[in-house]
């Protein structure tokens, strides 16, 4: 028999004085109530109740044990209340991981609205370009840019990441401003590198009618998207970066967008979480908020990878 249920029956019997009264309160038969108490006595090897036709009274061991049972049941009720409160409304710590550049230039600027909407949620945001293992590393949710590998994660598509070519005014003054993507072969370019992305990828541009593929000279490769943008702002070369990540730099005049008639490639972006039958309310709230902020379109499908 379930030990906690047997404790509850024993406490109720002590409070009411009989198996019959305890059974009525708990919705079971008097015989079943008696079996619960019998199982406790058998397991403990001690008698807890003096049984008579008029009433069931606690033994000395029973008086000590009933107090301990009350404490255990109170702790269980408190634990249930904590869990149920998280179901009722979002609360607790939410661990999020995101790529460095997106997290720095986009997510960190937006996250305040989520915190304001859900004041009982605390966010731990870890920025890394490493593809972390959500379960092993203890994350609730991850933003991921690029093609997805097969996994057991659930993916929600977000708005694709538009890449644009940019350079600082200082670099363009010294080296000239390229008019067509083909001219990139005559310029210093910056690129991203990581353990997952060791192979250099060509830069592809399209004007809506045709595409241009360029394999530029990469004088500097950095494993941090934020560092790439900083290097471009300092005049180190031309960078291909996510449009949201350079929006403020362009507005402030630290970078100039090149090739206005051409668009760089789109990179897919997804929100990933572990496939659970019952997601915590805090996670559901963050997924809903993220789709509001970053999807760019409605009714995007859920993908089971």
TAKA-V723175 format. One line per field, one symbol per residue. ss: DSSP state (H for helix, E for strand, L for the rest). burial: + if it has 24 or more other C-alpha atoms within 12 Angstrom, else -. Layout:
ss: ???
burial: ???
//
This chain:
ss: LLHHHHHHHHHHHHHHLLHHHHHHHHLLLHHHHHHHHHHHHHHHLLLLEEELLLLEEELHHHHHHHHHHHHHHHHHHHHHHHHHHHHHLLLEEEEEEELHHHHHHHHHHHHHHHHHHLLLEEEEEEELLLLLLHHHHLLLEEEEELLLLLLLEEEEEEEEEEEEEEELHHHHHHHLLLLLHHHHHHLEEEEELLLLLLLLLLEEEELLLLEEEELLEEEEEELLHHHHHHHHHLLLLEEEEEHHHHHHHHHLLLLEELLLLLELLEEEEEEEEELLLLLLHHHHHHHHHHHHHHLLLLLLLEEEL
burial: ---++++++++++++-+++++++---------+++++++++-----++++-----+++---+--++--+---+------------+---+++++++++++++++++++--+--++--+--+-+-++++++++-+----++++++++-+----+++++++++++++++++-++----++-++--+--++++++----------++++-------+-+++-++++++++++++++-+++++++++++++-++---++++++--+++++++++++++-----++++++++-+++--++----------
//
